[in-house]
Amino acid sequence: MKTCPQCHQRYPADSAFCFIDGSSLVSEKDPRIGTSIAGRYVIEQGLGIGGMATVYRAYNKLIGTPCAIKILNREFAQDTTTRERFRREARHAQRLAHPNIIEIFDQGDTDDGLPFLVMELLQGTSLADVVERSRVPLARALPIWVQMARALGRAHDFDVVHRDLKPENVFLMKGDWVKLLDFGIARCAQDARLTNLGEIFGTPQYMAPERSTTIDAGPPADLYSLGVIMFEMITQRLPFDAPDPASWILKHMNEQPPHLKELAPEMPDALDRLVSALMAKEPSERPVDAYRVLAELEEIAAASRIALPPPPEAMPRDSAVRSRGAGRDPWVSRLELFERMTARAFGASAPVDIQRQLEALRGVVREHADLRSRALDEQRRLEGVAEEWRDGRMQIGRAMDALTVDASLTREEARSFRARVAPLSAATQAFVPEVLIAHKEAVRWEGRCGFAEPYLELAASYRKLAELVEGWYASRKADYEAESEAIAREHEVAEVDAQIKKLRERLEELDRQLEARRRESQERIAEIGRRVDQLDAELLHLASRFCAPLRSKPELGTLFVELERLAG
C-alpha cells in the first residue's frame, strides 16, 4: 500500500503518482494501513502493538464511524486456544452491555486468516498512567472505584470473571468515565475450559491467592484484584514487592498486606477496613459480591461528601468520538469533475482515447455507487440488529441489577447468620459433657440417700443439673433460630439465583436469535466490500491514466484544485 504525502489518498503498491495532485507516492511502513477489513473497516493508523495483538485506529467507510480494530498477531493465530481466547474477549464484552465496559461491535477473520475485533475508539488514558504519575486523591479515586464495582457487578451477574483486572485494563475517558478493557482471559461458567492444570494466566502483582491453586477462581478473585488496585491508587505502591512472578504469587498466598492507614493515615477507617477485607486470603472472607463493595463505597462517599457518577442507565452510551457521516460516494463527485475537465479542455471534440477512458470511468463508477448503496442498506439493517441486540442486553442487565442489588444484602445477611451458627452449635455441644457429669452426680446422691433420707447434696445436684439443662435448652434454641434464619436467607438467595438464571437464559436466547441475522448481514457486506475494493483499485488506475495528460493544461488548474479539495 502507498500513500500520497500531499492529499493522503491511498493506492495499491504498484502505483507511482497521485492522480489528484501528481505527487510521487510513498510506501506505508505497515502494509495494513489503508487496507479494508470485512468490506467496510478502513485501517488508518497504528495505536499500539502488544505481545499478542496490534490495535489500529480505523473507520467504517460506509457510515464514517471511527473505531478501533484489534488484530491477533500472526505468530499466535495458529494456536487454537489463543484464537478462542481472542474470540471470548468479544463474546464476553458484547454480552455484558454496560457503560463501564468497552463495547465490541464486530469480530471475524481478516482475508489472510487473522482474528480481529472491532471496538469503540476510546480517547483518554489508562489508570496505570495516572497511578504512575502520582497518588490519586480520594475525591477522584472513589468515583473510579464505584464505576469499576458497577462493571464487575454486571460481569459477575452474567457469570463472567475478568481474571486480569489491573490498572492497564482500566481506561479513563473524559471526566474519568471508566471503561474496563481486555476480557481476553476472562472465564464464563458456560465456557469450555481452555486453561490446563498448572497454567496461570493473569498479572501476578494483582492476582488473588486462589488463582495460583485453582483454574476455576470465581468473582472473589476479581474483588481481590480490585482491593490491590485501590491500595495502589491511594499509596502509589503495591501491597507487596517481589523480584519475580513466583515470589509475587507466594506473597499473595502467605503474607498479610499492610493496612491502608499505615501508609495513608488520613484515609477513613471504613475504607481501610474495606481494602483489607477485599485482600483477605480466603475468598469467603471478602465482601459477598461487587454490589456489597459498591454499597460500602457509596457509604464512604456520603460520609466524605464526595459526589459519585450517575447510575449506569443515566450515563452516555456512546464514546466521545463522533461519526464523520457517510456522505456522497467520492467517485461520483470525481467523475463529475472529470467530465467538466473534458468539456473545458476539448469542448465537444474530445480525443477518442479520452472519451473511451471517461466512458470506462462512468461504467465502473456506476457499479461502485450501486454496490455502495446496497452496502449502506445492509449496514442500516445491521445497525438495526445491533441496536435491538444492545437494547435487549441493556434491558436484561437492568433487570439483573434490580435483582442482584437486593440479593447482595440478603447474601450478606445469610453469611452473617451462617457465621453465627458454628459457634452457637459448638456452645450447645459444650453443654452435653457438663450435663452428663451433673446427671452422674445426681444419680450418685440418689444412690447414697436411697430416697430413705433427704440429702441436701441431692437437692444441690438437682439444681445444678436443672441450671445446666436450662442453659443447654437456651443455647440450643439460639442455635436453632440462627440456623433457621440462615436457611431462610439462603432460601431467599436461592430464589433470586433462580431468577438470575432465567435472565441469563433469556440473554443466551437473545444472542442466538440475533447472531444469525447479524452474521448474514456481515457476510453480505463483506462480499460487497471485497468487490468495492477491487473497483477502487480499478478506478485509481483509470483516474491516473485519465488525469496524467490533462495535468499540463493550465485551464484545468482550478478543477484540479477542486479535485484536491474532494480528497480532503
Order of alpha helices (4+ residues) and beta strands (2+ residues): beta-beta-beta-beta-beta-beta-beta-alpha-alpha-beta-beta-beta-alpha-alpha-beta-beta-beta-beta-alpha-alpha-alpha-alpha-alpha-alpha-alpha-alpha-alpha
